[in-house]
Amino acid sequence: MIDAQAPHPATDATAATQATAEQAHPWADLDPEHFRLLRLAPLPVDRHTGARPLRFVQLGRVERHSKGQSLLRLTLHLPGLCMRREQNLLEVWLDHRNQEMRFGPEKGLQLEPANRGLGRFLLAQGIAWAQQHCAHYQVEGAALPAKDALNADARLRRDHCLQAQGLVIEYLDPLQLKARYGAARVSSLHNDWHSEKVQIVDLLDAAAMLQQADQSLREQDIKLRKQESRIELLRREDGSLRFTIACLVAFCLFQAGLLIWMATR
């Protein structure tokens, strides 16, 4: 016999969906509310990450606070590039009940463009924010994704980025593929970054740069017009010289023919 009180599969699926929706954090889909402009300084070409030209990046910021938790979410947006939601994202969560701080997302920090100093910058911003609110909180460690250490150079860059901010890295295997990061207290972390690589541009500075760029374009346009005028003048002179040379050649041929005719007569 079939138990009349047994749950229907469709009912179970609906209940699971509702439970997942209830477990979703209300701050999971927050969009940035404050924006800043970042200048990525031009750097020499790297053999692994390629060219590193001058670029400008938009930094988005949003934070929320409650009795139990606080959140800071930093996002980076590159003009002309469509990024996945989990890319260029750093979260800092504060658990006020357990007095702990942790970094997110769980899949790790995925940055584009890589090797431009953005990792240290985002961590420094998050650490500075956490130190303002709860410098005495403990830092909750987590495992580092193995994909960040596919080769020795990538692993060294990742380790340098984390260690420069005061985080301690512990390897769990001899091949150094499995690793964890952690720290004692938020106050032991460092909130500085390589300011020569990543610079925060104020509104007036951005306007000044645009004005300077516009002025440079105007100057270059004037120089280009002058060069085009000079090239056109040289072309006319070249045409006149070619015509003169052609006339002289024709005259010389006529004279030579006349002399030959006189000599044969």
N, C-alpha and C positions, 0 to 999 in steps of 0.2 A: 504493500500500500504506500501511497504517497502521502507524506505528512502535509496536511492542509495548512499548517503554520510555517512551512519552509519558505524562505525568501525567494522571490523570483529573480532570475539573473538580471533582468532589466532594472529591477528595483535596486539591486546591489550596485550596478553601474551608476545609476543616478545618485545613490547615496555617496559613492566614492567621489563623484564629480563635485557634489555639494561640499563634502568634507575638504577636498582640495581647495575649493574656492574660499572656504572659511579659513583655511590655514594660510592662504596667501596674505602677505603682510600689506597693510593699507598704504605703506610708503613704497611699495615695489615698483610702481609706475610713475614716480614723480618726474616731472620734466624740469629742466634748469630754469631758474628764475633770475639769476644774475649772471652777467657775461663780462668777460675781460678778453683783451687781445694779447696774444703771445707772439713774440718774435723768435724764430729759430735761426740762430746765426749760421752762416754758411761754414761748412767744415770740409776738410779734405775727403776725397773719395775713399770709401772703405771697401776692402776686397770682398767682404761678406755681405754688407748691406747696400753697397752701390753708392751712387752719387748722393751728396747731402747739400743741396743748394739752400739759398735763403728762402724761408717759408714763413707764413703767418697762420696761426691756429687760433680758433675761438675756444675759450675756456668757459664752460657752463658750471654753475654752482647752485646747489639747493640744500637746505638743511631743515630738519624738523626735530622737535623736542617734545618729550612727554615725561611723566613721572618715572616710567620704567626704562625708557630708551631714548637715545638721541642718534641722529643720522646726519652725516655729511656725504653728499654725492657730488663727485667731480666728473665732468665729461669733457672730451675734446672733440671738436668738429673741424674737419679739414675741407676747405672749399673744393667742390668738384669731385669729392670722393664719397661713395655710399658705404657706410660702415654698418656692421652688425651691431645689435644693441649691446652685446656684452663686450665689444671692443672699445678701447679708449675710455674706460670707465674705472673709477676707484671709489669705493665706499668705505667709510669709517663708522663703525657701529659702537655705541657706548651702552653697556648694560649697567644701569644704575643699581639694580638689585644685587648683582654679584660683583659690582665694581670691576668690570673688565672692559677692555677695548679690543676690537678685532677688525681686521681689514677684510674687504670683499672686493669683487665677487669670489665665490668659492672656486671657480675655474682658473683663477689667477688673473694677473694684470696683463692684458693683451693690448699692445700699443702699436700704432701706425702713424707716422713713420718710426721705425725702430732706430736705436743707437743715435738719438738726438738729444738725450738728457731729459726726456719727458718723464721717465719713470721716477727719477730722483725728485723732480719738481712736484709731481703729484703726491708722492709720499711725504715730502716736506710740507706741503700745504695741509695734508690730512693730519700730520703730527702736530703742527702748530695749532690747528683747531682743537685737537684733543687735549693738548697741554693747557690751553686756555680754560677748558671746562673741568678736566679731571686728571691732573698730572700725577696723582697718586694711584690711579687705577693700574691693575695688572694688564699685561699684554697677552692675549690669547694667541698661542702659536697655531700653526697650520702646516700641512704638507705642501711642498712646492711641486707644481706640475712637472712631470718628466720631460714634456715636450720643450720646456725652456732650456734644457741641457742636452740638446741633440748633438752638439759638438763642444769642444773645449772652449772655443772663443765665446760662444753664447753663454755657457755656464759661468765663465769668468766675468762677463759683463753683468749677468744677473746677480752673482754673488757680490760684486763690487757695489752695485746699486743698493742692495739691501744692507750690506755691512757699513756703507758710508752713512746710512741713516740710523745706525746704532743697533740694527737687528743682528741676532746671532744665528748662524746657520749650522745645523747638525746633520751630517750625512749618516744614513742608516745602512749603507752597503759599501763594500770596497770599491765598486765601480763608480761610485758617486752619482748614481742615477736617482736614488730615493733620498730626499732631504726634507728637513723641516726648518722653519724659521721661528724665532720667538725672541722675547726680551723680558726683563724683570718688571720694569715699570714704564709708564708712559714718559715720565720725567727723564729716563735714561736715553730716550731717542733723540735724534738730531733733526732740527727743522730747517737746515740749510740745503742749498742745491748749487749746481754749477751755473751761476748767474750769467756767465759769459756765453753759455750755450742757449739758455732759455731766459728771455727777458719779458717782464710784464710791461706792456705799453699802455700808458694812460691815454685818455681821450684827446687831450691837447697835443701830446706827442704824436699820436696817430694823425691828427689833423696837420701838424707841422710836416710830417713825413709825406703826406699826400700833397701838400702845397709845394714842398721841395721837389717831389717827383714830377708834378705838373710843370714847374718852372724848368726842370731839366729837360722835359720833353719839348717844351717850347724852344729852348736853346738849341737842342738837337735838331728840331725842325728848321730853325733859321740856318744853322750850319749846313743842313742837307740841301736847302734851297740854294744857298750860295754855291755849294759844290755842283749842283745840277746846272746852275747858270754858267759856271766856269766850264763844265764839260760841254755844254751846248756851244759856248764861244769857241772852245778848242775844236769842236766838230766843224763849225763854220770855217775856221781858219784852215783846218785840214782839207776841207773841200776846196777852198780857194787855192791852196798850194797844189793839190792834185790837178786842178784845172790848169794852173800855170805850168806845171811840169809837163802835162799832156800837150799843151801848146808848144812848149820848147822842143819836145821830142818830135812833134809834127814838123816844126820849122827846120830842125836839124835834118830830118829825113828829106825834106824838100830841098834843102841846100845840098845835101849829099847827092841826091838824084840829079840836081841841076849841074853840079860839078862833073858827075859821071857823063852826063849828056854832052857837056861842052868838050870834055876830054875825048870822047868818041867821035865827035864831029871833026 
